[in-house]
Amino acid sequence: MVISRRLSGTVTRSAAAGIMVGTASMMVVLSAFNGLENLIRKNYDIVHPHVSILPLEGTDLAWDEALDALLTHPDIADFEPVLEQQALLKHGEQEALVTLVAVQRSFVTPHTGTGRWTDSLLTANPDHWGSRSALVGRGVAMKMGINSYGLGSIVQAMWPESNQDMSRQALQIDGIFFAHPQVDEHVVLIPLASLQQWTGHELSQVKVWLKSGADMKAFRLAASDYLCKEPKDWERTLFNVLKSERLVTITILAFIVLLASLGLYAATSLMALERKRETATLVAMGMPLTQVKAAYTWGGLWMSILGGGFGLLMGRAIIAGQSTFGWLSLGQGYIVDAYPVAWSWTFAWLTWGFVVMVGTLLAWLAAQRIRPQTELLR
């Protein structure tokens, strides 16, 4: 009997430890995915504004009364009308396919800390923004063989027109900016009024930056007559890959937690075996068998609650340590020194709920196998 009690106690403690470690592991991995996703979102905030307003159909966006009224929305902190045109850029023998992004003068003024492309801008004359001025991304400048000594150079921009003729316009390189590889490799900023005159088009989109704490759903509802794109919409493929990887990882970790919780089934079964005489006595005294089984199920429930709770505390401590001390370093050449993590109470409670549900179910299944042996009382 002593050996049996020791065995059931060891199995119970092992089951609780397995649940605790499994829960902590799931929270650490989920926090790592959250941190990575937040880092990517923050990185792409430079590439895309909070919201891009585009036409529902076609590529031309008209600045009418409806758009003008929308841009007075109280959640908007700033906006920038934009017209885009794909073009071939030539500088001597060098050529590059680029996107001419036509903006107003205010956009190319450095806005330090606001995520604008021109936060890091090398310019020959910051006060000059003529009708043919152009600011090229660092990647475009490298392709064209232009450096800081080549500012003021004249390049040719060409694109096809609707009548199958080629539009050719001379641009003067007045600056080189570097914001993000996805922008620097193909973007050339030019004056909005100039491209509107050359192409006859009004706008392609309006870039909108919202105030802190703005309600994105409410703004989308107000802009229901337009197509609204957030950074996650522009980079849908990347975020879908992250979502798929997180789902696969959650599935694997959930299976691991399930295996760890199987110890509760064994612990409940062993407990029922070592207490079969007490169980038979209770049934013989008139206690309903369902109530006896419920008592064993409650034991498994509390073990799941405690194991999952301590697992959450353990995972929270690991995440707090990584955030504070950066235990897992990424080394040189990365935009952050330590692996990013972000705790989510939503995922924490969902994980804890899953652990409790699985543990309770397994304890209930083990309790259903209890058969009181009243003959042991004779």
C-alpha atoms as one frame of an Amber mdcrd trajectory, in Angstrom:
protein
   0.000   0.000   0.000   2.850   2.364   0.849   4.541   1.639  -2.484   1.240
   2.232  -4.280   0.724   5.586  -2.541   4.273   6.634  -3.351   3.746   5.642
  -6.979   0.480   7.566  -7.352   2.019  10.606  -5.641   5.032  10.487  -7.967
   2.800  10.167 -11.030   0.594  13.038  -9.828   3.550  15.346  -9.231   5.075
  14.370 -12.583   1.772  15.093 -14.334   1.539  18.520 -12.682   5.153  19.284
 -13.620   4.515  18.210 -17.210   1.463  20.448 -17.441   3.426  23.353 -15.959
   6.358  22.966 -18.373   4.049  22.428 -21.367   2.016  25.533 -20.526   5.144
  27.635 -20.017   6.618  26.385 -23.306   3.464  27.244 -25.215   3.395  30.770
 -23.771   7.088  31.374 -24.488   6.725  30.290 -28.123   3.518  32.289 -28.624
   5.172  35.352 -27.083   8.109  34.905 -29.452   5.742  34.856 -32.434   3.942
  37.939 -31.091   7.250  39.760 -30.669   8.372  38.855 -34.174   5.058  39.964
 -35.691   5.144  43.258 -33.767   8.709  43.870 -34.947   7.734  43.235 -38.573
   4.685  45.496 -38.251   6.833  48.253 -36.779   9.394  47.802 -39.554   6.726
  48.087 -42.259   5.181  51.172 -40.639   7.988  53.029 -42.450   6.965  51.553
 -45.796   3.208  52.031 -45.465   1.053  54.628 -43.673  -1.601  53.605 -41.168
  -4.211  53.577 -43.954  -4.018  53.991 -47.725  -7.239  55.241 -49.348  -7.688
  53.912 -52.883 -10.594  53.825 -55.350 -12.871  50.789 -55.212 -12.530  50.388
 -58.977  -9.785  51.377 -61.374  -6.578  53.198 -60.514  -7.632  56.873 -60.578
  -8.781  58.515 -57.357 -10.746  61.732 -57.775 -10.457  64.483 -55.182 -14.140
  65.298 -54.807 -16.386  66.522 -52.006 -16.752  63.023 -50.542 -12.972  62.562
 -50.239 -12.549  66.077 -48.921 -15.160  65.389 -46.218 -13.512  62.079 -45.296
 -10.132  63.743 -44.792 -11.652  65.958 -42.097 -12.296  62.864 -39.967 -11.305
  63.612 -36.332  -9.049  60.515 -36.106  -6.770  61.713 -38.936  -3.495  63.270
 -37.767  -2.031  63.862 -41.243  -2.537  62.804 -44.861  -0.677  62.990 -48.152
  -2.193  62.784 -51.674  -0.091  60.616 -53.967   0.085  59.893 -57.681   2.210
  56.966 -58.896   3.622  56.120 -62.320   5.851  53.236 -63.374   8.782  54.519
 -65.430  12.205  53.732 -66.857  14.958  55.946 -65.454  18.087  56.569 -67.545
  21.357  58.169 -66.485  23.980  57.841 -69.164  24.274  54.132 -69.866  22.563
  53.164 -66.598  18.882  52.204 -66.526  16.453  51.219 -63.780  12.748  50.454
 -63.578  11.312  52.731 -60.886   8.058  53.966 -59.428   7.615  57.717 -59.654
   5.790  58.693 -56.459   4.493  62.237 -56.795   3.934  64.049 -53.502   3.553
  67.564 -52.197   6.463  69.619 -50.867   5.463  68.957 -47.235   6.096  65.224
 -47.644   9.776  65.616 -48.491  10.476  67.804 -45.459  12.203  65.560 -42.899
   9.714  64.381 -40.265  12.047  62.826 -37.713  10.415  59.992 -35.784   7.175
  59.905 -37.787   8.103  57.051 -40.107   8.231  59.156 -43.293  10.539  57.992
 -46.051  12.581  61.187 -45.945  13.528  60.977 -42.269  17.023  60.096 -43.510
  17.615  62.416 -46.432  20.833  63.511 -48.113  19.943  66.529 -50.197  21.886
  69.108 -52.195  19.484  71.955 -51.469  16.767  71.219 -48.886  14.935  74.454
 -49.726  14.710  73.629 -53.431  11.744  71.665 -54.699  11.343  72.673 -58.299
   8.953  71.281 -60.851  11.580  68.760 -62.010  13.238  67.951 -58.692  13.604
  64.289 -57.773  14.631  62.441 -54.624  15.813  58.907 -55.329  16.021  55.974
 -52.949  19.489  54.753 -52.065  18.967  51.536 -54.025  17.928  53.478 -57.130
  20.941  55.787 -56.732  23.291  52.797 -56.617  21.739  51.322 -59.763  22.109
  54.657 -61.549  25.684  55.198 -60.364  24.796  58.350 -58.412  26.330  59.249
 -55.045  26.522  62.390 -52.918  28.872  63.961 -55.474  26.346  63.341 -58.233
  23.555  65.429 -56.741  22.249  67.843 -59.319  22.620  65.297 -62.136  19.971
  65.203 -64.858  18.213  61.891 -65.570  15.522  60.926 -68.068  12.229  59.350
 -66.979  10.180  57.575 -69.655   6.813  55.823 -69.613   4.224  54.828 -72.247
   1.172  57.001 -72.818  -2.327  55.941 -73.869  -1.656  56.900 -77.491   1.316
  54.477 -77.563   3.794  57.354 -77.555   6.528  57.591 -74.949   6.522  60.415
 -72.454  10.053  61.594 -71.719  10.754  64.016 -68.892  14.043  65.318 -67.527
  14.499  65.218 -63.746  17.181  66.703 -61.546  18.460  64.546 -58.683  18.273
  66.847 -55.662  18.536  64.243 -52.934  19.040  60.625 -51.906  16.926  59.112
 -49.114  17.112  55.768 -47.327  14.172  54.454 -45.323  13.609  50.753 -46.044
  15.006  48.373 -48.706  11.509  47.789 -50.063  11.235  51.535 -50.740  14.839
  52.453 -51.525  15.135  49.942 -54.354  12.477  51.423 -56.644  10.979  54.724
 -55.406  11.691  58.178 -56.870   9.895  61.122 -55.254   8.849  63.974 -57.555
   6.448  66.959 -57.281   2.764  66.056 -57.416   1.732  68.963 -59.647   4.346
  68.021 -62.252   3.277  64.399 -62.638  -0.385  65.421 -62.693   0.404  67.756
 -65.593   2.497  65.175 -67.458   0.046  62.259 -67.134  -3.335  63.983 -66.886
  -4.221  61.849 -63.839  -5.261  63.330 -60.512  -4.397  60.849 -57.729  -3.618
  57.179 -57.165  -4.180  57.116 -53.403  -4.147  59.192 -50.240  -1.785  58.113
 -47.477  -3.325  58.669 -44.042  -1.678  58.725 -40.611  -4.105  58.345 -37.720
  -3.937  59.775 -34.230  -2.767  57.595 -31.360  -5.617  55.415 -30.103  -7.742
  55.907 -33.221 -10.484  53.359 -33.865  -9.499  51.660 -37.124 -12.871  49.902
 -37.505 -14.742  53.189 -37.123 -12.503  54.861 -39.685 -12.973  51.996 -42.166
 -16.730  52.324 -41.708 -16.537  56.056 -42.419 -14.460  55.316 -45.540 -16.734
  52.557 -46.826 -16.937  54.230 -50.267 -13.198  53.663 -50.742 -10.747  50.785
 -50.545  -8.743  51.103 -47.312  -5.480  49.211 -46.998  -3.424  48.828 -43.839
   0.211  47.621 -43.771  -0.978  44.059 -43.138  -3.063  44.268 -46.344  -0.083
  45.374 -48.434   2.072  42.614 -46.923  -0.660  39.997 -46.740   1.571  37.150
 -47.964   4.168  37.745 -45.262   1.621  37.982 -42.456  -0.259  34.918 -43.752
   3.004  32.959 -43.580   3.518  34.120 -39.989  -0.057  33.190 -39.136   0.340
  29.725 -40.696   3.603  29.082 -38.869   2.059  30.153 -35.584  -0.936  27.885
 -36.170   1.292  24.883 -36.913   3.421  25.611 -33.846   0.340  25.967 -31.631
  -0.949  22.630 -32.910   2.351  20.896 -32.099   2.557  22.484 -28.635  -1.084
  21.639 -27.933  -0.295  18.007 -28.738   2.681  18.157 -26.357   0.456  19.594
 -23.611  -2.046  16.819 -24.319   0.675  14.203 -23.876   1.803  15.879 -20.656
  -1.788  15.876 -19.400  -2.070  12.114 -19.938  -0.259  11.839 -16.624  -3.480
  13.021 -14.983  -5.298  10.037 -16.470  -2.685   7.702 -15.017  -2.655   9.545
 -11.670  -6.458   9.395 -11.379  -6.481   5.694 -12.280  -3.760   4.876  -9.720
  -5.541   6.914  -7.052  -8.737   5.004  -7.725  -6.887   1.674  -7.436  -5.208
   2.512  -4.124  -8.478   3.808  -2.676 -10.755   1.081  -3.980 -11.649  -0.005
  -0.449 -12.612   3.564   0.540 -14.630   3.879  -2.670 -16.459   0.631  -1.981
 -17.216   1.780   1.568 -18.694   5.077   0.403 -20.885   3.348  -2.185 -22.017
   0.774   0.375 -22.995   3.616   2.746 -25.271   5.060   0.075 -23.168   7.651
  -1.720 -24.130   7.776  -5.416 -21.441   6.425  -7.722 -21.709   9.575  -9.860
 -20.738  11.647  -6.839 -17.719   9.430  -6.190 -16.605   9.807  -9.798 -17.133
  13.576  -9.585 -14.753  13.704  -6.610 -11.971  12.096  -8.660 -12.751  14.415
 -11.585 -12.488  17.452  -9.303  -9.053  16.250  -8.232  -7.900  16.254 -11.854
  -9.514  19.668 -12.398  -7.605  21.243  -9.511  -4.379  19.632 -10.633  -4.885
  21.143 -14.114  -5.698  24.556 -12.644  -2.589  24.554 -10.446  -0.268  23.109
 -13.102  -1.523  25.517 -15.776  -1.403  28.469 -13.372   2.181  27.804 -12.324
   3.016  27.275 -16.004   1.680  30.744 -16.843   3.736  32.258 -14.022   6.818
  30.416 -15.240   6.266  31.554 -18.829   5.601  35.134 -17.699   8.870  35.160
 -15.760  10.847  33.858 -18.760   9.312  36.445 -21.093   9.933  39.252 -18.601
  13.563  38.132 -18.274  14.041  38.046 -22.047  12.475  41.497 -22.416  14.608
  42.964 -19.618  17.944  41.187 -19.962  17.880  39.844 -23.541  19.042  36.365
 -22.616  18.645  35.098 -26.200  20.865  37.390 -28.264  20.719  37.597 -32.053
  24.297  38.804 -32.456  25.622  41.327 -34.946  23.838  42.534 -38.088  20.237
  42.496 -36.848  17.929  45.443 -36.259  17.454  44.316 -32.638  20.026  42.910
 -30.221  17.828  40.236 -28.609  15.003  38.066 -29.884  11.768  40.100 -29.609
   8.998  38.798 -27.356   5.576  40.196 -26.462   3.300  38.804 -23.760  -0.402
  38.482 -24.586  -2.948  37.971 -21.823  -5.477  36.833 -24.426  -3.251  33.936
 -25.483  -2.379  33.299 -21.825  -5.979  32.789 -20.769  -6.772  30.739 -23.868
  -3.785  28.485 -23.162  -4.743  28.113 -19.500  -8.332  27.329 -20.485  -7.150
  24.664 -22.952  -4.927  23.047 -20.307  -7.731  22.988 -17.736 -10.211  21.594
 -20.265  -7.873  18.799 -21.391  -6.858  17.869 -17.833 -10.461  17.801 -16.637
 -11.544  15.677 -19.593  -8.799  13.111 -19.009  -9.561  12.945 -15.276 -13.258
  12.489 -16.093 -12.473   9.649 -18.520 -10.343   7.920 -15.872 -13.103   8.363
 -13.274 -15.673   6.725 -15.562 -13.740   3.451 -15.309 -14.193   3.259 -11.541
 -16.161   0.174 -10.493 -16.778  -0.137  -6.723 -15.782  -3.604  -5.467 -18.129
  -4.048  -2.484 -16.970  -7.655  -2.071 -13.757  -6.289  -0.541 -15.803  -5.283
   2.539 -16.734  -8.860   3.410
